[in-house]
């Protein structure tokens, strides 16, 4: 079967590998139908994702159809359309004992530490498969995974209806976060450096927008938060200066959520954190949020249609990654398909 492997950074190859066989643990065979290209996949390709190991079959936004079940299918049936949880955890370490398997001491992420979904078939445990709503196409269903990341970040932020949220960055991650945040908090400020993205954020429910490149970022945050600063700030840009900007913009007793994975140095001011008694929290992956995302879709609270802008067959993965690297403004979500 065909698979896409990053052998070393900048070395992407379409290779032939053996079709996997189910066993007692990985007891469900899934035939892949769609797999999204995420910023972290691009980071693995370019060698900027510090968590990745090589060589690696990447891909963690994984949608497919159940082809075989070995033993207990946990309610699955052959033919079930599913999305696959990318997180694997041990279940018994300290984080797992706290119910935080997404930061398990022995965490393995499909497509990062172990092989992922850019291949025609994958074997996984039944409990890692979530049945898709009939209303959602396979390609649109890819967006469930980034939605779980957004749910995780809002959960870590303890976002509530009385908060004033500052969301910095309105790319794929930021738009997913806004989609969830607007259901929890009506007062949302979105900052970016691209006017078209800010227009899209306003149309999607942001109360205010700030162009951080052409406007006085800190002054605008003060203006839009009645002089006190945001109560919650989420960094969905994850660039060199963004964390410091949010530490400055967040008011006393606020929460700052960082989601970046760069190992490059960034400036942090201890006085800002201590004097305001800020909570600075990481948000990584998701912690069993697939069920919640699917429940929201089934309840009509979440619409994931229309987010996919471009598709490429798996065998043209290099072309797809090259296109993503152009940063063409028409790009929203790029998906690899398996109908080649």
SEDOMAR-468576 format. One record per residue (C-alpha): residue in one letter; x, y, z; chain. Coordinates in steps of 0.25 Angstrom, whole numbers, plus 2048, in hexadecimal, padded with zeros to 3 digits. Layout:
<pts>
  r  east  north   up  c
  A     X      Y    Z  A
...
</pts>
This chain:
<pts>
  r  east  north   up  c
  X   800    800  800  A
  X   804    80F  7FE  A
  X   809    817  809  A
  X   80F    825  80B  A
  X   81C    825  813  A
  X   825    830  818  A
  X   832    82A  818  A
  X   83A    836  81D  A
  X   836    844  81D  A
  X   833    849  80F  A
  X   833    83B  80A  A
  X   825    837  807  A
  X   823    829  7FF  A
  X   817    821  7FB  A
  X   81B    813  7FE  A
  X   815    805  7FE  A
  X   813    7FE  80B  A
  X   80C    7F2  810  A
  X   7FD    7F2  813  A
  X   7FC    7F1  822  A
  X   7F5    7E5  829  A
  X   7EC    7E7  835  A
  X   7F0    7E1  843  A
  X   7EA    7E0  851  A
  X   7EE    7EF  854  A
  X   7EC    7F5  846  A
  X   7E0    7EE  842  A
  X   7D9    7F6  838  A
  X   7DE    7F8  82A  A
  X   7DA    805  824  A
  X   7DB    809  815  A
  X   7DF    817  814  A
  X   7D6    821  80C  A
  X   7DB    82F  810  A
  X   7E7    834  818  A
  X   7E9    843  81B  A
  X   7F6    84B  81A  A
  X   7F8    852  827  A
  X   803    85D  82B  A
  X   80A    852  833  A
  X   80B    849  827  A
  X   811    854  820  A
  X   81A    856  82B  A
  X   81E    848  82B  A
  X   821    849  81C  A
  X   82A    855  81E  A
  X   831    850  82B  A
  X   82B    85A  834  A
  X   822    851  83D  A
  X   82A    84E  849  A
  X   821    842  84D  A
  X   823    83A  840  A
  X   82C    82E  83D  A
  X   831    829  830  A
  X   82E    822  826  A
  X   820    824  828  A
  X   813    821  821  A
  X   80C    82E  825  A
  X   7FD    832  826  A
  X   7F4    833  832  A
  X   7E7    839  82D  A
  X   7E2    82B  828  A
  X   7D5    827  822  A
  X   7D1    81A  81D  A
  X   7C8    80E  81C  A
  X   7C9    801  825  A
  X   7CC    7F5  81C  A
  X   7CF    7EB  827  A
  X   7CD    7E9  836  A
  X   7D5    7DF  83E  A
  X   7CD    7DC  84B  A
  X   7C6    7E6  853  A
  X   7C2    7F2  849  A
  X   7BD    7FB  855  A
  X   7B0    7FD  84C  A
  X   7B7    7FF  83F  A
  X   7B2    7F8  833  A
  X   7B9    7F4  826  A
  X   7B6    800  81D  A
  X   7B5    80A  828  A
  X   7BB    818  824  A
  X   7C5    81C  82F  A
  X   7CF    826  833  A
  X   7DB    821  83B  A
  X   7E0    827  848  A
  X   7EF    82B  846  A
  X   7F3    82A  854  A
  X   7F8    81D  85B  A
  X   7FB    81C  86A  A
  X   7FF    812  874  A
  X   7F3    814  87E  A
  X   7FB    813  88B  A
  X   806    81E  88C  A
  X   804    82B  894  A
  X   7FD    833  889  A
  X   7F4    827  885  A
  X   7F0    826  894  A
  X   7EB    834  893  A
  X   7E3    831  887  A
  X   7ED    838  87E  A
  X   7F2    82E  874  A
  X   7F5    838  86A  A
  X   802    83B  872  A
  X   804    82D  876  A
  X   813    82A  87A  A
  X   813    820  86F  A
  X   80B    828  865  A
  X   80B    823  857  A
  X   804    82B  84C  A
  X   801    824  83F  A
  X   808    82B  834  A
  X   812    831  83D  A
  X   818    827  846  A
  X   812    81B  83F  A
  X   80D    819  831  A
  X   800    820  82E  A
  X   7F6    821  823  A
  X   7FC    825  816  A
  X   7FB    817  812  A
  X   7F0    80E  80B  A
  X   7ED    806  818  A
  X   7F0    807  827  A
  X   7ED    7FE  832  A
  X   7E8    804  83F  A
  X   7E1    800  84C  A
  X   7D2    801  84B  A
  X   7D1    80B  856  A
  X   7D9    815  84E  A
  X   7CE    815  843  A
  X   7C3    81F  843  A
  X   7B7    81D  83A  A
  X   7B4    829  831  A
  X   7A7    830  82F  A
  X   7A0    82D  822  A
  X   79F    83C  820  A
  X   7AE    83D  81E  A
  X   7B6    839  812  A
  X   7C3    832  814  A
  X   7CB    83E  80F  A
  X   7C3    848  819  A
  X   7C5    83E  824  A
  X   7D4    840  824  A
  X   7D0    84D  82B  A
  X   7CB    846  837  A
  X   7DA    844  83C  A
  X   7DE    852  83C  A
  X   7D1    855  842  A
  X   7D4    84C  84E  A
  X   7E1    854  84F  A
  X   7D9    861  850  A
  X   7D0    85B  85B  A
  X   7DC    857  863  A
  X   7E2    865  863  A
  X   7D4    86B  867  A
  X   7D3    861  872  A
  X   7E1    863  877  A
  X   7DE    872  877  A
  X   7D1    870  87F  A
  X   7CA    879  875  A
  X   7BD    87E  87A  A
  X   7B2    888  876  A
  X   7B8    893  87F  A
  X   7C5    893  878  A
  X   7CB    89C  86E  A
  X   7D3    893  865  A
  X   7DF    898  85D  A
  X   7E2    88E  852  A
  X   7EF    891  84B  A
  X   7F1    88B  83D  A
  X   7E5    887  833  A
  X   7EB    87C  82B  A
  X   7E6    86E  82B  A
  X   7E8    86C  83A  A
  X   7E2    87A  83E  A
  X   7D6    878  835  A
  X   7D3    86B  83C  A
  X   7D5    871  84A  A
  X   7CB    87C  846  A
  X   7C1    872  842  A
  X   7C1    86C  850  A
  X   7C4    879  858  A
  X   7B8    880  852  A
  X   7AE    876  859  A
  X   7B5    878  866  A
  X   7B8    887  866  A
  X   7B1    892  85F  A
  X   7BC    89C  860  A
  X   7C8    898  857  A
  X   7D3    8A1  851  A
  X   7DB    89B  846  A
  X   7E8    8A0  841  A
  X   7F0    89D  835  A
  X   7F9    8A4  82B  A
  X   7F0    8A1  81E  A
  X   7E4    8A9  81C  A
  X   7DD    89F  814  A
  X   7DE    895  820  A
  X   7D9    8A0  82A  A
  X   7CD    8A2  821  A
  X   7CA    893  821  A
  X   7CC    893  830  A
  X   7C2    89E  831  A
  X   7B8    897  828  A
  X   7BA    88A  831  A
  X   7B6    891  83E  A
  X   7C2    899  843  A
  X   7BD    8A6  84A  A
  X   7C9    8AE  847  A
  X   7D6    8AC  83E  A
  X   7E4    8B2  83F  A
  X   7EE    8B2  834  A
  X   7FB    8B0  83D  A
  X   804    8B5  831  A
  X   7FD    8C2  82E  A
  X   7F6    8C6  83B  A
  X   7FB    8C8  849  A
  X   7F8    8BA  84F  A
  X   7F9    8BD  85D  A
  X   7F1    8CA  85C  A
  X   7E6    8C3  855  A
  X   7E5    8B8  85F  A
  X   7E4    8C2  86A  A
  X   7D9    8C9  862  A
  X   7D1    8BD  85F  A
  X   7D2    8B7  86D  A
  X   7CE    8C4  874  A
  X   7DC    8C7  879  A
  X   7DF    8BA  881  A
  X   7E4    8B0  876  A
  X   7DF    8A3  872  A
  X   7DB    899  87C  A
  X   7DF    88D  873  A
  X   7E9    88E  868  A
  X   7EC    882  85F  A
  X   7F8    882  856  A
  X   7F4    87B  849  A
  X   7FF    883  841  A
  X   80B    87D  849  A
  X   815    886  843  A
  X   822    88B  84A  A
  X   81B    898  850  A
  X   80D    893  852  A
  X   80E    88D  860  A
  X   814    89A  865  A
  X   80A    8A2  85F  A
  X   7FF    89A  865  A
  X   806    89B  873  A
  X   805    8AA  871  A
  X   7F7    8AB  86C  A
  X   7F1    8A2  877  A
  X   7EB    8A8  883  A
  X   7ED    8A4  892  A
  X   7E9    896  896  A
  X   7E8    892  887  A
  X   7EB    885  880  A
  X   7F5    885  874  A
  X   7F5    878  86C  A
  X   801    874  863  A
  X   800    86A  858  A
  X   80D    86B  851  A
  X   817    861  84F  A
  X   824    869  84B  A
  X   830    867  853  A
  X   836    874  84F  A
  X   838    87E  85A  A
  X   82D    888  85D  A
  X   82D    894  866  A
  X   825    892  873  A
  X   824    89D  87E  A
  X   822    897  88C  A
  X   81D    8A4  892  A
  X   811    8A3  888  A
  X   80D    895  88D  A
  X   810    898  89C  A
  X   80A    8A6  89E  A
  X   7FD    8A2  897  A
  X   7FD    894  89C  A
  X   7FB    88E  88F  A
  X   7F8    87F  88C  A
  X   801    87C  880  A
  X   7FC    86E  87B  A
  X   800    865  870  A
  X   7F6    85E  868  A
  X   7FA    852  860  A
  X   7F3    849  857  A
  X   7E5    845  85D  A
  X   7E0    83C  868  A
  X   7D5    833  863  A
  X   7CE    83F  85D  A
  X   7C9    838  850  A
  X   7BC    833  856  A
  X   7B9    841  85B  A
  X   7BC    847  84D  A
  X   7B3    83C  846  A
  X   7A8    83F  850  A
  X   7A8    84E  84D  A
  X   7A7    84A  83E  A
  X   79B    841  841  A
  X   795    84C  849  A
  X   796    856  83E  A
  X   7A0    85F  846  A
  X   7AC    85D  83D  A
  X   7AC    85E  82E  A
  X   7B9    859  828  A
  X   7B5    859  819  A
  X   7BC    862  810  A
  X   7CA    863  817  A
  X   7D1    85A  80D  A
  X   7D6    863  801  A
  X   7E0    859  7FA  A
  X   7E1    84A  7F8  A
  X   7ED    842  7F2  A
  X   7EE    833  7F1  A
  X   7F8    82C  7FB  A
  X   801    829  7EF  A
  X   803    838  7ED  A
  X   806    83C  7FB  A
  X   813    843  7F7  A
  X   80B    84C  7EE  A
  X   801    84E  7FA  A
  X   80C    852  804  A
  X   813    85B  7F9  A
  X   805    862  7F7  A
  X   803    864  806  A
  X   811    86A  807  A
  X   80C    875  7FD  A
  X   803    87B  808  A
  X   7F9    87E  7FC  A
  X   7EE    886  803  A
  X   7E4    87C  7FD  A
  X   7E9    871  806  A
  X   7E0    86D  812  A
  X   7E1    85F  814  A
  X   7E9    855  80A  A
  X   7E5    846  80B  A
  X   7EB    83A  805  A
  X   7E2    830  7FE  A
  X   7E3    821  7FB  A
  X   7DC    820  7EE  A
  X   7E8    81F  7E5  A
</pts>
